[in-house]
């Protein structure tokens, strides 16, 4: 079971790779689109600009290969930015079209929720509207994970069933609560984490371990 971590230059590639490498001896660095055919699962790491990430993936021929990978029912995990590029329109910087596995868009927290960034440990809340998922509820529900992002998925009503867990943010002196932030999404063979499992200590390693063993 070969798990490829795509190094698309605009991501925290090494921190994800090093954590996965602890869990399995079958983790591989993927720097060419042609190498995806040798993988059974792939990981899209995530920090940086959505526009630059998608531009790089298109330039290097990854976009079509990732979509072909999905059509073969092989697992894909997107982390933070890697989760966001799984969606449709990405509004970080110049508007960009993502991989479009989901129809919802990625928008600015500051513009939509009046907060610049979501940084810190947040508790995950299970979405009662979600469908049955493959992932283990005991790992995620009411657990704290580490977040650091300034854009988020504005989920469309018809896609709420794909959101397994969300988190809320409080801000200001009066602790105003903003809308739920989709934090774990799953659709078919696609899994997305808005949080950073590699920065979430033991509980983050459990989440990565579950993906390794799916």
Secondary structure, DSSP 8 states (H G I E B T S, - for coil): --EEEE--SSS-HHHHHHHHHHH-S-EEEE-SGGGGGG-SEEEE---S-HHHHHHHHHHTTHHHHHHHHHHTT-EEEEETHHHHTTSSEE-SSS-EE---SSS-EEEEHHHHHS-S-EEEEEE-EE-TT----SS-HHHHTT-EEEEEESEEEE--GGGGGGEEEEE--EETTTTEE---EEEEEEETTEEEESS-GGGSHHHHHHHHHHHHH-
